[in-house]
């Protein structure tokens, strides 16, 4: 429960009423009468809650409680830190590597046959792009492959931080500095990682994952 001294009555209301995802929240005018807070103040607090993903506001549907998702807060905070220079991509990259390496075994043992089929498909798509004419860099496949591996973790904080990392990765456009040979190495590793997962060789897959992180110093960009 939030401390009473925190001047955020709208969020306190959501918590106190134990609203579930999908439940409708009263109008701001009704809340103003109930809580003794001005509509203008509640509107400011509603906008913060909306940006953080706690509620949605839609015409005719009104205000609805949304399921908890740490991603909007993590993404907004990360992007702000990078934009102001008070945080660096190297820092979030280091955190991402630690998360993936340490959550690996729990993540891969939860993958379904459909997930593994999707990983194989992503590898095929990536090679088609790299070996095509003209060559295309499989950025989308890169992101989706890593996120799919960790998608079954029942940990909203890990998932949110990994998604925010990939948003930052795309925003920095670091891939433009990598040469073609780098991407061939990366997807050789990715193919090996996926094969290890599909064959149940989880320790081998983790070794390859950590090894492929070591490509970073040679190209000054994340893998």
CORURHU-V669478 format. One record per residue. D_FIRST is the distance of its C-alpha to the first C-alpha in whole Angstrom. Layout:
d_first->D_FIRST
d_first->D_FIRST
//
This chain:
d_first->0
d_first->4
d_first->6
d_first->9
d_first->12
d_first->11
d_first->13
d_first->12
d_first->12
d_first->13
d_first->10
d_first->8
d_first->11
d_first->11
d_first->7
d_first->8
d_first->12
d_first->11
d_first->14
d_first->16
d_first->18
d_first->21
d_first->19
d_first->21
d_first->19
d_first->21
d_first->23
d_first->22
d_first->24
d_first->23
d_first->19
d_first->21
d_first->23
d_first->20
d_first->17
d_first->20
d_first->20
d_first->23
d_first->23
d_first->24
d_first->21
d_first->19
d_first->22
d_first->21
d_first->17
d_first->18
d_first->21
d_first->18
d_first->16
d_first->19
d_first->21
d_first->18
d_first->18
d_first->15
d_first->18
d_first->22
d_first->24
d_first->27
d_first->30
d_first->31
d_first->28
d_first->25
d_first->22
d_first->20
d_first->17
d_first->18
d_first->17
d_first->15
d_first->18
d_first->17
d_first->21
d_first->21
d_first->19
d_first->21
d_first->24
d_first->23
d_first->23
d_first->25
d_first->28
d_first->27
d_first->28
d_first->31
d_first->32
d_first->32
d_first->33
d_first->30
d_first->30
d_first->33
d_first->33
d_first->35
d_first->31
d_first->29
d_first->33
d_first->32
d_first->29
d_first->30
d_first->33
d_first->31
d_first->28
d_first->31
d_first->33
d_first->31
d_first->29
d_first->33
d_first->34
d_first->31
d_first->31
d_first->35
d_first->35
d_first->32
d_first->35
d_first->37
d_first->40
d_first->39
d_first->37
d_first->40
d_first->43
d_first->41
d_first->41
d_first->45
d_first->45
d_first->43
d_first->45
d_first->48
d_first->47
d_first->47
d_first->50
d_first->52
d_first->50
d_first->51
d_first->55
d_first->55
d_first->58
d_first->56
d_first->53
d_first->50
d_first->47
d_first->44
d_first->41
d_first->40
d_first->41
d_first->39
d_first->36
d_first->36
d_first->37
d_first->35
d_first->32
d_first->34
d_first->34
d_first->30
d_first->29
d_first->29
d_first->26
d_first->23
d_first->21
d_first->19
d_first->19
d_first->23
d_first->24
d_first->22
d_first->24
d_first->27
d_first->27
d_first->27
d_first->29
d_first->32
d_first->31
d_first->32
d_first->35
d_first->36
d_first->35
d_first->37
d_first->40
d_first->41
d_first->43
d_first->46
d_first->47
d_first->48
d_first->51
d_first->52
d_first->53
d_first->49
d_first->48
d_first->51
d_first->49
d_first->46
d_first->46
d_first->49
d_first->46
d_first->44
d_first->46
d_first->46
d_first->43
d_first->43
d_first->46
d_first->44
d_first->41
d_first->43
d_first->46
d_first->43
d_first->44
d_first->40
d_first->41
d_first->44
d_first->42
d_first->39
d_first->42
d_first->43
d_first->40
d_first->40
d_first->43
d_first->43
d_first->40
d_first->43
d_first->45
d_first->42
d_first->45
d_first->48
d_first->46
d_first->44
d_first->41
d_first->39
d_first->40
//
